[in-house]
């Protein structure tokens, strides 16, 4: 669209047509700008940008030339591109009031001097920068929402964002701002689908029952059938009994929601089935915000631990090449697994467990005070690294502040870390490891650890990692394991590890996935987003 300057001397007109979002912008024109007019514009820009040092520096380096309010086709294209994205921020789950598009349009319409125009110029830059950072890096600061979200968000600086706008075609520059990951694109599509579904009335009536199983019939079974049809798990049917097709649909639903796929609609399955579409939409919007927090470079090969899914996966070029069940930190204070990213550098075969000091003094010291022989599989070491006989220690003389010993468990099949651990050194002392407590992996909800991630198939996980550097990874691993000695095996290619928390996530192929909010973190994020101005425009459904 041609957004030309015109007469009278200063006039702005903006019109947004809802369907095509066409924009008409008419800004002031001076055929030969006078020196005084230029000075007034520069002075206004300098004053308006003064509170933002980086923006002030940018305009100073630009000798206060306009980015938005000039007469050229490039300036008009920038204005149009900005108005278009600000008119559609809700698509990305962003708070519209944060960018005050109406206020910007009013300011342009009411400009009566070069000084007014300079103030509009900076206001447009401020709105652009606010939008760019929000859609690229998130509206919220993760650690301010929950202290266990240790993720350090990468935020591009003012100079880089403004330079991208000046050196690229405006609409293309705007399209590059949101995360470019496949996950974000799929979440965005799911958000739009849910909004359309909610506008049409949602998934219909909920299922009123305590438990339904194959062979059952009656009104509750019909409600179950209808809800699964609305959700896309079952073809249209008039069946009134819990038959094989309904059982298979329930199993598919259970798999997509992290439930044991037994085909029985019990308490947890019915609770998931009856969750409104609006709640799923909130999870998707939160997941989009979380996706904005992740670093741009995920890694062609990376490890993804999703705490809510109790799983660890290896992904190669967005495809899952290995997956295993996991146990995560218990939902207790000081035991919840944190969220962060790092790089796996090595694995330790036949590891020694160095008992963390907090566990040593809070769990094992009280046991030893009651019975010096308790936890006999653990050994004590003094500050010089020498083993100390328990018979020589008066445990009653010590407490959590002055306990002077290190506690360790030598390598063995009974070792708390199992037979292998995977290290990505970090200040939180979190890593992935084997465990002798295999029965825990049969549980549906698996939060039992002190914070580290336990793997159901640690050997297979090791083989997958070693396959990049060993011709026969299984034989190599076994040869080291059979020595019984603690051995460090370096990974020639470090692998990024991302410990995430997603109650909504997608797959390259297949239906969206939903999980429970095991630590309540997503509820806190949604609450913070609501306070920031994010809302569900569609009615309850």
C-alpha positions in Angstrom: 0.0 0.0 0.0 1.3 3.5 -0.8 1.5 5.4 2.5 2.3 8.9 1.0 2.7 12.2 2.9 0.1 14.8 2.1 -1.5 18.1 2.9 -2.7 19.9 5.0 0.7 20.6 6.5 0.4 17.9 9.3 -2.2 15.3 9.1 -2.4 11.6 10.1 -5.1 9.1 9.3 -4.9 5.4 10.3 -7.5 2.8 9.4 -7.2 -0.9 10.3 -9.5 -3.2 8.4 -10.0 -6.2 10.6 -9.6 -8.9 7.9 -6.7 -7.6 5.9 -5.2 -5.2 8.4 -4.6 -2.6 5.8 -3.1 0.5 7.1 -3.3 4.1 5.8 -0.8 6.5 7.3 -0.5 10.1 6.3 2.2 12.0 8.1 3.5 15.6 7.8 5.4 16.8 4.8 7.7 19.7 4.3 9.0 20.1 0.7 12.1 22.0 2.0 12.6 21.4 5.7 13.9 24.5 7.4 16.9 24.3 9.7 14.8 25.4 12.6 12.3 22.6 11.9 15.1 20.0 11.7 16.5 21.3 14.9 13.1 21.1 16.6 12.8 17.5 15.5 16.3 16.5 16.6 15.8 18.2 20.0 12.4 16.5 20.5 14.0 13.1 19.7 16.9 13.7 22.0 14.6 14.6 24.9 12.1 11.8 24.3 14.8 9.2 24.1 16.9 10.5 27.0 15.5 8.1 29.6 16.6 5.1 27.6 20.4 5.4 27.3 20.7 2.8 24.5 17.9 4.3 22.4 19.4 7.8 22.9 22.8 6.5 21.8 21.2 4.9 18.7 19.6 8.2 17.6 22.7 10.1 18.3 24.7 7.7 16.1 22.0 8.2 13.5 22.4 12.0 13.8 18.7 12.0 14.8 17.5 10.9 11.3 14.0 9.5 11.4 13.4 5.7 11.4 9.6 5.9 11.2 8.4 9.4 10.4 10.3 10.2 7.2 8.7 10.7 3.8 10.3 7.8 1.9 8.6 4.5 0.9 10.9 2.8 3.4 9.6 4.9 6.3 6.0 4.2 5.2 6.7 0.5 5.0 8.2 0.5 8.5 5.1 2.3 9.9 2.8 -0.2 8.2 4.8 -3.2 9.3 4.7 -2.0 12.9 1.0 -1.2 13.0 0.2 -4.6 11.5 2.2 -6.6 14.2 0.9 -4.4 17.0 -2.7 -5.0 15.8 -2.1 -8.7 16.1 0.0 -9.2 19.2 -2.8 -11.4 20.7 -1.9 -14.1 18.2 1.3 -14.6 20.1 -0.3 -14.5 23.5 1.0 -11.0 24.3 -0.8 -8.2 26.2 -2.1 -5.7 23.7 -2.3 -2.8 26.2 1.4 -3.0 26.7 2.1 -1.5 23.3 -0.8 1.1 23.3 -1.5 1.0 19.5 -4.5 3.3 20.0 -2.3 5.8 21.8 0.3 5.7 19.1 -2.3 6.3 16.4 -3.8 9.2 18.3 -0.4 10.8 18.8 0.3 10.7 15.1 -3.1 12.0 14.3 -2.7 14.9 16.7 0.8 15.9 15.7 0.9 19.6 14.9 4.6 20.4 14.8 8.1 19.0 14.1 8.5 18.7 17.9 5.3 16.6 18.1 6.7 14.5 15.2 10.0 13.9 17.1 8.1 12.7 20.1 6.0 10.3 17.9 9.3 9.1 16.3 10.6 7.9 19.7 7.2 6.5 20.8 7.2 4.3 17.7 10.7 3.1 18.4 9.8 2.4 22.1 6.7 0.4 21.1 8.7 -1.6 18.5 11.5 -2.4 21.0 9.0 -3.4 23.7 7.2 -5.7 21.2 10.4 -7.1 19.7 11.8 -8.1 23.1 8.5 -9.5 24.3 7.9 -11.7 21.3 11.5 -12.7 21.0 12.5 -13.2 24.7 9.3 -13.2 26.7 7.1 -10.9 28.6 8.2 -12.2 32.0 11.5 -12.6 33.8 11.5 -16.3 34.6 13.3 -16.2 38.0 10.8 -13.5 39.2 7.9 -15.9 38.7 9.6 -19.0 40.3 13.0 -19.2 41.9 13.6 -22.7 40.5 13.4 -21.4 36.9 17.1 -20.8 36.5 16.9 -20.0 32.8 18.9 -17.0 31.7 17.0 -15.3 28.9 19.0 -13.9 26.0 17.7 -10.4 25.1 19.0 -8.6 22.1 20.2 -5.1 22.7 18.7 -1.9 21.2 21.4 -1.4 18.6 20.9 -4.9 17.2 17.1 -4.7 17.1 17.1 -1.3 15.4 19.9 -2.3 13.0 17.8 -5.3 12.0 14.9 -3.0 11.2 17.1 -0.7 9.1 18.9 -3.3 7.1 16.0 -5.6 6.2 12.7 -5.3 4.5 10.4 -4.2 7.4 7.7 -6.9 7.2 10.5 -9.6 7.0 12.3 -8.1 9.9 9.1 -8.3 12.0 8.6 -11.9 11.0 12.1 -12.8 12.2 11.4 -11.6 15.7 9.3 -14.5 17.2 11.2 -17.8 17.9 11.9 -19.6 14.7 11.7 -23.1 16.3 9.4 -25.7 14.9 8.0 -26.1 18.4 6.9 -22.4 18.6 5.3 -22.7 15.1 3.3 -25.8 16.2 2.2 -24.2 19.5 1.0 -21.2 17.6 -1.1 -23.3 15.3 -2.5 -25.2 18.3 -3.4 -21.9 20.0 -5.4 -20.8 16.9 -7.1 -24.2 16.7 -8.2 -24.0 20.4 -9.4 -20.4 20.1 -11.6 -21.4 17.1 -12.8 -24.5 19.0 -13.7 -22.4 22.1 -15.5 -19.9 20.0 -17.6 -22.8 18.6 -18.5 -24.0 22.1 -15.6 -26.2 23.2 -15.7 -30.0 23.6 -19.3 -30.1 24.9 -20.7 -31.5 28.1 -18.3 -33.1 30.6 -18.4 -36.7 31.6 -20.1 -37.3 35.0 -18.8 -40.6 36.3 -16.3 -41.9 38.8 -15.0 -44.7 36.6 -15.9 -46.2 33.2 -14.5 -49.4 31.7 -15.0 -51.6 28.7 -18.4 -53.2 28.6 -20.1 -50.4 30.4 -23.1 -48.5 28.9 -25.5 -45.7 29.8 -25.5 -41.9 29.7 -22.0 -41.4 31.0 -20.6 -43.7 28.3 -22.4 -41.6 25.7 -21.0 -38.4 27.2 -17.5 -40.0 27.0 -18.1 -41.0 23.4 -19.3 -37.6 22.4 -16.4 -35.8 24.1 -13.8 -38.0 22.5 -15.5 -37.4 19.1 -15.3 -33.6 19.7 -11.6 -34.0 20.7 -10.8 -35.9 17.5 -10.0 -39.2 19.1 -13.1 -41.1 17.7 -15.0 -41.1 14.5 -18.6 -40.1 14.6 -20.6 -43.0 16.1 -24.0 -43.9 17.6 -22.6 -46.7 19.8 -23.9 -46.6 23.3 -21.5 -49.1 24.9 -17.9 -49.0 25.9 -16.7 -51.0 23.0 -13.3 -51.7 21.5 -13.2 -48.5 19.4 -14.1 -46.4 22.5 -11.4 -48.3 24.5 -8.8 -47.5 21.8 -9.8 -43.9 21.7 -9.4 -43.7 25.5 -6.0 -45.3 25.2 -4.9 -42.7 22.6 -6.1 -39.9 24.8 -4.3 -41.4 27.8 -1.0 -41.6 25.8 -1.4 -37.9 24.7 -1.9 -36.8 28.3 0.9 -38.8 30.0 -1.4 -41.4 31.6 -1.1 -45.1 31.7 -2.9 -46.3 28.5 -4.9 -49.0 30.1 -8.1 -48.1 28.3 -10.1 -47.6 31.5 -11.5 -44.1 32.2 -10.6 -43.8 35.8 -10.3 -40.7 38.1 -7.2 -39.2 36.6 -8.3 -39.9 33.0 -11.7 -38.4 33.5 -10.2 -35.4 35.2 -8.0 -34.9 32.1 -11.0 -35.5 29.8 -13.1 -32.9 31.6 -10.4 -30.2 31.6 -11.9 -27.3 29.7 -10.4 -26.2 26.4 -9.8 -22.8 28.0 -7.4 -24.5 30.5 -5.6 -26.2 27.6 -5.3 -22.8 25.9 -3.7 -21.3 28.9 -1.1 -24.1 28.9 -0.3 -23.5 25.3 0.1 -19.7 25.8 2.4 -20.4 28.8 4.3 -22.9 26.6 4.8 -20.2 24.0 6.1 -17.8 26.7 8.5 -20.6 27.9 9.6 -21.2 24.3 10.6 -17.6 24.1 12.8 -18.1 27.1 14.9 -20.8 25.5 18.2 -19.9 23.7 17.9 -19.5 20.0 20.4 -22.3 19.3 18.9 -25.4 20.7 21.5 -27.6 19.1 21.1 -30.0 16.1 21.6 -32.8 18.6 20.3 -32.0 22.1 18.9 -33.7 25.2 15.4 -32.5 26.4 14.2 -33.4 29.9 10.6 -32.4 30.3 9.9 -32.5 34.0 6.1 -32.6 33.7 6.4 -35.6 31.3 8.9 -37.4 33.5 10.9 -38.1 30.4 14.4 -37.6 28.8 14.8 -37.6 25.1 17.6 -37.2 22.6 16.6 -35.1 19.6 18.5 -35.0 16.3 17.3 -32.3 13.9 13.9 -32.0 15.8 13.3 -35.8 15.6 13.3 -37.9 18.7 16.0 -40.6 18.3 15.9 -41.9 21.9 13.4 -41.6 24.8 13.2 -43.0 28.3 11.2 -42.5 31.4 12.6 -40.4 34.2 12.1 -39.7 37.9 12.4 -36.0 38.9 12.7 -34.1 42.1 10.0 -34.6 44.7 7.4 -31.8 45.0 8.9 -30.6 48.3 10.8 -27.4 49.1 14.5 -27.8 48.2 13.9 -31.0 46.2 12.1 -29.8 43.1 14.2 -30.1 40.0 15.3 -26.7 38.6 15.0 -25.6 35.0 18.1 -24.6 33.1 20.3 -25.4 30.1 23.9 -26.6 30.0 26.2 -28.9 28.0 26.8 -32.6 28.8 30.6 -33.1 28.8 31.1 -36.6 30.1 29.7 -39.7 31.8 31.0 -41.5 34.8 30.7 -45.3 34.7 30.7 -47.0 38.2 30.3 -43.7 39.9 30.9 -42.9 43.6 28.0 -41.1 45.2 29.3 -38.0 47.0 26.4 -37.4 49.3 25.4 -33.7 49.2 26.0 -31.9 52.5 22.4 -31.0 52.9 21.4 -34.7 52.6 24.3 -35.8 54.8 23.3 -33.5 57.8 19.5 -33.5 57.4 19.0 -37.2 56.6 21.9 -39.4 57.5 23.4 -37.6 60.6 20.1 -38.0 62.6 20.1 -41.7 61.7 23.7 -42.1 62.8 23.0 -40.2 66.0 20.4 -42.8 66.8 22.5 -45.7 65.6 26.1 -45.3 64.6 25.9 -48.3 62.3 22.9 -46.9 60.3 23.2 -46.6 56.5 26.2 -49.0 56.6 26.6 -48.8 52.8 28.0 -45.2 53.3 31.5 -44.3 54.3 32.9 -41.3 56.2 35.9 -39.3 55.2 37.8 -36.5 57.0 38.9 -33.3 55.5 42.2 -35.0 54.3 40.2 -37.5 52.3 41.0 -40.4 54.7 38.3 -42.9 55.6 37.1 -42.6 59.3 35.8 -45.5 61.4 32.4 -44.8 62.7 33.4 -46.3 66.0 35.7 -43.3 66.5 33.0 -40.7 66.0 30.7 -39.2 68.6 27.8 -38.3 66.3 26.0 -36.6 69.1 28.6 -33.9 69.2 27.7 -32.6 65.7 24.8 -30.8 64.1 24.0 -29.4 60.6 26.4 -26.5 61.2 29.6 -28.3 62.3 29.5 -31.8 60.8 33.1 -32.2 59.6 32.9 -35.3 57.5 32.2 -36.1 53.8 29.9 -39.1 53.2 30.4 -41.3 50.1 29.0 -44.5 48.7 31.6 -46.5 46.7 30.7 -47.9 43.2 28.3 -50.9 43.3 25.0 -52.0 41.9 23.4 -50.7 45.1 24.9 -47.3 44.6 22.3 -44.5 44.8 23.5 -43.3 41.3 23.3 -46.8 39.9 26.1 -47.8 37.5 26.4 -44.6 35.4 25.8 -40.9 35.6 25.8 -38.2 33.0 27.5 -34.9 33.8 26.8 -31.4 32.6 28.7 -29.5 35.4 26.5 -26.8 36.9 26.1 -24.9 40.1 22.9 -26.6 41.0 24.6 -30.0 41.2 22.0 -31.6 39.0 22.7 -34.4 36.6 21.2 -37.5 35.0 21.9 -41.0 36.4 20.9 -44.6 36.8 19.2 -45.9 40.0 18.7 -49.2 41.7 15.1 -48.3 42.4 13.6 -49.5 39.2 10.1 -50.0 40.5 9.6 -46.2 40.6 9.4 -46.1 36.8 6.2 -48.1 36.9 4.5 -45.1 38.6 2.4 -42.7 36.6 3.6 -39.6 38.6 7.3 -39.9 39.2 8.6 -37.2 41.5 10.7 -38.9 44.1 14.3 -37.7 43.8 16.3 -35.0 45.6 16.4 -33.0 42.4 18.5 -35.0 40.0 17.0 -36.9 37.1 17.0 -40.7 37.2 16.7 -42.6 34.0 14.8 -45.8 33.3 17.2 -47.0 30.5 20.5 -45.4 31.4 22.6 -48.0 29.5 20.7 -47.4 26.3 21.0 -43.7 26.8 24.8 -44.1 27.1 25.0 -46.2 24.0 23.1 -43.5 22.0 25.6 -40.9 23.2 28.7 -43.1 22.6 27.6 -44.1 19.1 29.0 -40.9 17.8 32.5 -41.8 18.9 32.7 -45.6 19.4 32.2 -48.2 16.6 30.7 -50.6 19.1 29.3 -48.5 22.0 27.8 -51.5 23.8 31.0 -53.4 23.9 33.0 -50.3 24.9 30.5 -49.5 27.8 30.5 -53.1 29.1 34.3 -53.3 29.0 34.5 -50.2 31.3 31.6 -51.3 33.5 33.2 -54.7 34.1 36.3 -53.2 35.7 34.2 -52.0 38.6 36.3 -48.9 38.8 35.0 -45.4 38.7 35.8 -44.2 35.1 35.3 -40.9 33.4 34.4 -41.1 29.7 34.6 -37.8 27.9 32.1 -37.0 25.1 34.1 -35.9 22.1 31.0 -33.8 21.1 29.4 -32.0 23.9 25.6 -32.3 23.9 23.3 -29.4 25.0 20.9 -30.3 27.8 17.7 -28.4 28.3 15.7 -29.2 31.4 12.3 -27.8 30.6 8.8 -27.8 32.1 6.0 -28.0 29.6 2.4 -28.8 30.4 1.7 -28.4 26.7 4.1 -29.4 24.0 3.9 -30.8 20.4 5.4 -33.5 18.3 6.8 -33.3 14.7 4.1 -35.7 13.8 1.0 -36.4 15.9 -1.4 -34.7 18.2 -0.5 -32.0 20.9 0.5 -33.4 24.3 -0.7 -32.2 27.7 0.6 -32.9 31.2 -0.1 -32.1 34.8 1.4 -29.0 36.5 3.4 -31.1 39.0 5.1 -28.2 40.7 2.4 -25.6 40.0 4.9 -23.5 38.0 2.7 -23.0 35.0 -0.2 -21.8 37.1 2.2 -19.1 38.5 3.3 -18.2 35.0 -0.3 -17.8 33.8 -1.1 -15.7 36.8 1.9 -13.4 36.0 0.9 -13.2 32.4 -2.6 -12.2 33.3 -1.2 -9.4 35.6 0.8 -8.3 32.6 -2.4 -8.0 30.5 -2.7 -11.4 28.7 -6.2 -12.6 28.5 -8.4 -15.2 26.8 -10.7 -13.4 24.4 -12.8 -16.4 23.7 -15.7 -17.5 26.0 -15.4 -20.4 28.4 -15.7 -23.7 26.7 
